[in-house]
Amino acid sequence: MNNDLVAIRRLVGAVTKEQLKHVDCFVARELALFMPVGGACLYARTPEHTHPTYMFVLPFNEQLSTNINGRVLPGRPGKVFALSPDIPHQELPTDSPPRYIAVMISKRFFAKHYRFYSRKEAPVFPGSFFDPDDGLLPLLKRFMIETERGAAGSEAVLDALGVEICHSLIRAIVKAPAAKTRVADRVEIGRVIEYLFSHLGDKITIDVLADVAHLSPSHFSRVFKDDIGKAPMEYVQDLRLERAKKLLLAGDRTITEIALECGFNSSSYLSSCFHKHYKMTPSEYLKEARR
């Protein structure tokens, strides 16, 4: 902890080991993460304390309030709280411990990367809130894991993750357009198609397919239709009916067996869907096919 404490003080200020007894610390050269566990950060509770770095706090509960020059700012779960260097503040006591991740970024490092987005100086954050980039939390988790590993090459990996975290925050601040994910989405849709061919007899819903694709149901439905040209459940119905046709032609299963194997809950429902789609019943289709 002694070596870490030197690095921590460079980013946080004149903090003591005792003040961090409830805090998990993840430290790299230009950036560090702090996460209270089982209690508050006692340095954060110190009145009118400052940091030489930019501070970005991502709260997970409502047990966080900050006093800045007499102005009390409650934490907003799901929002990032931003504070520029050298601004006096205090985390106020609460009924239960706050849960959050605080990201401390060196002033020089943040300013360097902010220049990629603007010729102006980085703005002053007097206690500002903004929506985080979707990729921020996974980056923070990766940073923590890499710090804990301490494996060969970790220092370089942490430096790279620090750059990503810094850019994720800056892009959210300047509201940079979200990256296009069309290629990645297509890969996920391909996974869904593979899943469907081996699970047609199972209960299939939009939520199930979206989970397979690792996308939200609404985003999945939109991407699927753009890519395939049909709504997901319409496509599922088409696959089931095509399989039913093949099984009918094979001639070794009853209509009821085919219905269940293709995901229809009864032979009558299969017949109804079949007639609606092909304008003939399964029996009529067989007669037509065998002529």
Beta strands, then each sheet from edge to edge (+ up, - down):
strand 1: 23-27
strand 2: 31-36
strand 3: 54-59
strand 4: 65-68
strand 5: 71-74
strand 6: 80-83
strand 7: 90-91
strand 8: 100-105
strand 9: 126-130
sheet 1: 1+ 2- 8+ 3- 6+ 9-
sheet 2: 5+ 4- 7+
end
